[in-house]
């Protein structure tokens, strides 16, 4: 019995030592920054002035200031609008439609379409932003095309800034959703679909009663990942509109950047980042809870 305990103890020790490097890295680069963010959000840490040398604990002052700040409220609204229309609706819908339409198509066709869609996803955000800025600018490609039909040039990034950044983010991120849904659709047994056809189910019934329920797990995972990625979008919006005009496209990441690195209020900026982190956690738990409720 003691020999068995000794063997089990050695096994546990070897398992711990084998996983120790990963655990240490996780603590340093994931949990560590989260803890530091939490601590700094309760201070007046700054890049300039006296607080840059000797920061002080200010309690909930940063959060009180935040919820009284009209700019914070508008950035939260912009973040929600950007998230819902570009991620929850846009990327999910476009990604699923592309994957569904390519299902059971010839492999060369699927490869060609997949390559075109993936090209936008693998392109760095800053490159995507510059390309679309040139396309949507006052003298850009889109207005040149519209000019041929006699339509007057439109200042897309000035008159329709949020619609523009939402559209660009959908174009850039829909490929990830396509890959997730394509893998999930390919895992649906062919026998199930054939049996539903024999039973007289039409295309809509097969989609609603068979396809969607069978890929629900992949859809929830995809929703969580895309939501977290979209909450952190910074480069795309900053390069396209800079958060403007005014504050029309200033989301929480841009507002956090402005307060922390433009206004030099690092304590206030980290408090904003903590709210962004909590939003991601709450939304992820909500998606998971919703998926379990539907079972």
C-alpha positions as CSV (number, residue, x, y, z in Angstrom):
1,X,0.0,0.0,0.0
2,X,2.8,2.4,0.9
3,X,4.6,1.5,-2.3
4,X,1.5,2.4,-4.3
5,X,1.2,5.7,-2.5
6,X,4.8,6.4,-3.3
7,X,4.3,5.6,-6.9
8,X,1.2,7.9,-7.0
9,X,3.2,10.7,-5.3
10,X,6.0,10.4,-7.8
11,X,3.5,10.5,-10.7
12,X,1.8,13.7,-9.3
13,X,5.3,15.3,-8.8
14,X,6.3,14.5,-12.4
15,X,3.0,15.7,-13.7
16,X,3.4,19.0,-11.8
17,X,7.0,19.4,-12.9
18,X,6.0,18.7,-16.5
19,X,3.3,21.4,-16.4
20,X,5.3,23.9,-14.3
21,X,6.7,25.9,-17.2
22,X,3.3,26.4,-18.7
23,X,1.8,27.3,-15.3
24,X,4.6,29.9,-14.6
25,X,4.1,31.5,-18.0
26,X,0.4,31.6,-17.5
27,X,0.8,33.3,-14.2
28,X,3.3,35.8,-15.5
29,X,1.8,36.8,-18.8
30,X,-2.0,36.3,-18.2
31,X,-2.8,36.4,-14.5
32,X,0.0,38.9,-13.6
33,X,-1.2,41.7,-16.0
34,X,-4.8,41.2,-14.8
35,X,-3.8,41.6,-11.2
36,X,-1.6,44.7,-12.0
37,X,-4.5,46.2,-13.9
38,X,-6.8,45.7,-11.0
39,X,-4.4,47.3,-8.6
40,X,-3.4,50.2,-10.8
41,X,-7.1,51.0,-11.5
42,X,-7.4,52.1,-7.8
43,X,-4.5,54.6,-8.1
44,X,-3.8,58.0,-9.6
45,X,-0.8,56.6,-11.6
46,X,0.2,59.1,-14.4
47,X,2.9,59.5,-17.0
48,X,3.6,63.1,-16.0
49,X,3.5,65.2,-12.8
50,X,3.8,64.1,-9.2
51,X,1.7,61.0,-9.7
52,X,4.3,59.7,-12.1
53,X,6.8,59.5,-9.3
54,X,4.7,58.7,-6.3
55,X,1.3,57.3,-7.2
56,X,-1.3,57.1,-4.5
57,X,-4.2,54.9,-3.7
58,X,-7.5,56.7,-4.6
59,X,-10.0,54.0,-3.9
60,X,-13.0,54.1,-6.3
61,X,-12.4,57.7,-7.5
62,X,-11.5,56.5,-11.0
63,X,-14.7,54.5,-11.3
64,X,-16.8,57.4,-9.9
65,X,-15.2,59.7,-12.4
66,X,-15.7,57.2,-15.2
67,X,-19.5,56.8,-14.7
68,X,-19.9,60.5,-14.5
69,X,-18.0,61.1,-17.7
70,X,-20.2,61.6,-20.7
71,X,-17.4,60.4,-23.0
72,X,-17.3,57.1,-21.2
73,X,-21.0,56.6,-21.6
74,X,-20.9,57.4,-25.4
75,X,-17.9,55.0,-25.8
76,X,-19.9,52.2,-24.1
77,X,-22.8,52.8,-26.5
78,X,-20.4,52.9,-29.5
79,X,-18.8,49.6,-28.3
80,X,-22.1,47.9,-27.9
81,X,-23.3,49.1,-31.4
82,X,-20.0,48.1,-33.0
83,X,-20.0,44.7,-31.2
84,X,-23.6,43.8,-32.0
85,X,-23.6,44.8,-35.7
86,X,-20.1,43.8,-36.7
87,X,-19.6,40.6,-34.6
88,X,-22.9,39.2,-33.2
89,X,-24.8,39.8,-36.4
90,X,-22.5,40.7,-39.2
91,X,-19.5,38.3,-38.9
92,X,-21.7,35.4,-37.7
93,X,-24.2,35.8,-40.5
94,X,-21.8,36.3,-43.3
95,X,-19.4,33.5,-42.0
96,X,-22.3,31.1,-41.7
97,X,-23.8,31.9,-45.1
98,X,-20.5,31.5,-46.9
99,X,-19.8,28.2,-45.1
100,X,-23.4,26.9,-45.8
101,X,-23.4,27.9,-49.4
102,X,-20.0,26.2,-50.0
103,X,-21.2,23.0,-48.3
104,X,-21.1,20.0,-50.7
105,X,-19.7,22.1,-53.5
106,X,-16.8,20.9,-55.6
107,X,-13.4,21.1,-53.8
108,X,-11.8,23.5,-56.3
109,X,-14.7,25.9,-55.9
110,X,-14.5,25.7,-52.1
111,X,-10.8,26.3,-52.2
112,X,-11.0,29.3,-54.5
113,X,-13.8,31.0,-52.4
114,X,-12.1,30.1,-49.2
115,X,-8.8,31.6,-50.4
116,X,-10.5,34.8,-51.3
117,X,-12.3,35.1,-48.0
118,X,-9.2,34.2,-46.0
119,X,-7.1,36.8,-47.8
120,X,-8.9,39.5,-45.8
121,X,-8.5,37.7,-42.5
122,X,-4.8,37.1,-42.7
123,X,-4.1,40.7,-43.8
124,X,-2.9,42.8,-40.8
125,X,-5.4,45.2,-39.4
126,X,-3.3,48.3,-40.3
127,X,-3.1,47.2,-43.9
128,X,-6.8,46.6,-44.1
129,X,-7.5,50.0,-42.6
130,X,-5.3,51.8,-45.1
131,X,-6.8,49.9,-48.0
132,X,-10.3,50.7,-46.9
133,X,-9.4,54.3,-46.1
134,X,-8.3,54.7,-49.7
135,X,-11.5,53.0,-50.9
136,X,-13.9,55.0,-48.8
137,X,-12.1,58.4,-48.8
138,X,-13.7,61.4,-50.6
139,X,-11.6,60.9,-53.7
140,X,-11.4,57.1,-53.3
141,X,-12.3,54.2,-55.4
142,X,-15.9,53.9,-54.2
143,X,-16.8,57.5,-55.0
144,X,-15.0,57.1,-58.4
145,X,-17.3,54.2,-59.2
146,X,-20.4,56.0,-58.1
147,X,-19.3,59.1,-60.1
148,X,-19.6,57.0,-63.3
149,X,-23.3,56.5,-62.5
150,X,-23.7,60.3,-61.8
151,X,-23.9,60.0,-58.0
152,X,-22.2,62.8,-56.2
153,X,-19.2,61.9,-54.0
154,X,-20.1,60.9,-50.4
155,X,-17.8,61.5,-47.4
156,X,-18.3,57.9,-46.1
157,X,-16.0,58.2,-43.1
158,X,-17.4,61.6,-42.1
159,X,-21.1,61.1,-42.7
160,X,-21.4,57.3,-42.0
161,X,-18.4,56.6,-39.8
162,X,-19.9,53.8,-37.6
163,X,-21.4,52.0,-40.6
164,X,-18.1,52.2,-42.4
165,X,-16.0,50.7,-39.5
166,X,-18.7,48.0,-38.9
167,X,-18.6,47.0,-42.6
168,X,-14.8,46.9,-42.7
169,X,-14.6,44.8,-39.5
170,X,-17.2,42.4,-41.0
171,X,-15.1,42.1,-44.1
172,X,-11.9,41.5,-42.1
173,X,-13.3,39.0,-39.6
174,X,-16.0,37.0,-41.3
175,X,-13.4,34.4,-42.5
176,X,-12.8,33.2,-39.0
177,X,-16.5,32.5,-38.6
178,X,-16.6,30.8,-41.9
179,X,-13.8,28.4,-40.9
180,X,-15.5,27.6,-37.6
181,X,-18.9,26.9,-39.3
182,X,-17.4,25.1,-42.2
183,X,-15.7,22.6,-39.8
184,X,-19.0,22.2,-37.8
185,X,-21.1,21.7,-40.9
186,X,-18.7,19.1,-42.3
187,X,-19.1,17.1,-39.0
188,X,-22.8,16.7,-39.5
189,X,-23.4,13.0,-40.5
190,X,-24.5,12.7,-44.1
191,X,-27.0,10.0,-43.0
192,X,-29.0,12.5,-40.9
193,X,-29.5,14.8,-43.8
194,X,-30.4,12.0,-46.2
195,X,-32.9,10.7,-43.7
196,X,-34.5,14.1,-43.4
197,X,-34.9,14.4,-47.1
198,X,-36.5,11.0,-47.3
199,X,-38.9,12.1,-44.6
200,X,-39.9,15.1,-46.8
201,X,-38.2,17.9,-45.0
202,X,-37.5,20.9,-47.2
203,X,-34.3,23.0,-47.2
204,X,-35.6,25.5,-44.6
205,X,-36.7,22.7,-42.2
206,X,-33.4,20.9,-42.5
207,X,-31.6,24.1,-41.8
208,X,-33.7,25.1,-38.8
209,X,-34.4,21.7,-37.2
210,X,-31.2,19.8,-38.0
211,X,-28.3,21.9,-39.1
212,X,-28.5,24.8,-36.6
213,X,-29.1,22.6,-33.5
214,X,-26.2,20.3,-34.4
215,X,-23.7,23.1,-34.7
216,X,-24.9,25.0,-31.7
217,X,-21.8,24.2,-29.7
218,X,-19.5,25.5,-32.4
219,X,-21.7,28.6,-32.7
220,X,-21.4,29.4,-29.0
221,X,-17.6,28.9,-29.1
222,X,-17.4,31.1,-32.2
223,X,-19.6,33.8,-30.6
224,X,-17.3,33.9,-27.5
225,X,-14.1,34.2,-29.5
226,X,-15.4,36.7,-32.0
227,X,-16.9,38.8,-29.2
228,X,-13.7,39.0,-27.3
229,X,-11.7,39.8,-30.4
230,X,-14.2,42.5,-31.4
231,X,-14.1,44.1,-28.0
232,X,-10.4,44.6,-28.4
233,X,-10.4,46.1,-31.9
234,X,-8.3,49.2,-31.8
235,X,-6.0,49.6,-34.9
236,X,-8.8,49.2,-37.4
237,X,-10.9,52.0,-36.0
238,X,-8.0,54.3,-35.0
239,X,-6.5,54.2,-38.5
240,X,-9.8,54.7,-40.3
241,X,-11.5,57.4,-38.2
242,X,-9.3,58.0,-35.1
243,X,-12.5,57.6,-33.1
244,X,-14.2,60.5,-34.9
245,X,-15.7,62.6,-36.2
246,X,-16.1,63.8,-32.6
247,X,-16.7,60.7,-30.6
248,X,-18.9,58.9,-33.1
249,X,-16.6,55.9,-33.4
250,X,-14.7,56.1,-30.1
251,X,-15.1,52.7,-28.5
252,X,-13.8,51.7,-25.1
253,X,-10.3,50.6,-26.4
254,X,-9.9,54.0,-28.1
255,X,-11.2,55.9,-25.1
256,X,-8.8,53.9,-22.8
257,X,-5.9,54.8,-25.1
258,X,-6.8,58.5,-25.1
259,X,-7.0,58.7,-21.4
260,X,-3.9,56.6,-20.6
261,X,-1.5,57.7,-23.3
262,X,-2.8,61.0,-24.7
263,X,-4.0,62.5,-21.4
264,X,-1.3,60.5,-19.4
265,X,-3.8,59.3,-16.8
266,X,-2.7,55.7,-16.5
267,X,-4.8,54.9,-13.4
268,X,-7.9,56.1,-15.1
269,X,-7.0,54.2,-18.3
270,X,-6.5,51.0,-16.4
271,X,-9.8,51.4,-14.7
272,X,-11.4,51.7,-18.2
273,X,-9.6,48.5,-19.3
274,X,-10.9,46.7,-16.2
275,X,-14.5,47.5,-17.3
276,X,-13.6,46.2,-20.8
277,X,-12.3,43.0,-19.3
278,X,-15.5,42.6,-17.2
279,X,-17.6,43.2,-20.2
280,X,-15.9,40.3,-22.0
281,X,-16.3,38.0,-19.0
282,X,-19.9,38.8,-18.6
283,X,-20.8,38.4,-22.3
284,X,-18.9,35.1,-22.5
285,X,-20.8,33.7,-19.4
286,X,-24.0,35.0,-20.9
287,X,-23.4,33.1,-24.2
288,X,-22.6,29.9,-22.4
289,X,-25.6,30.2,-20.1
290,X,-27.9,30.9,-23.0
291,X,-26.7,27.9,-24.9
292,X,-27.4,25.6,-21.8
293,X,-30.8,27.2,-21.4
294,X,-31.8,26.3,-24.9
295,X,-30.9,22.6,-24.4
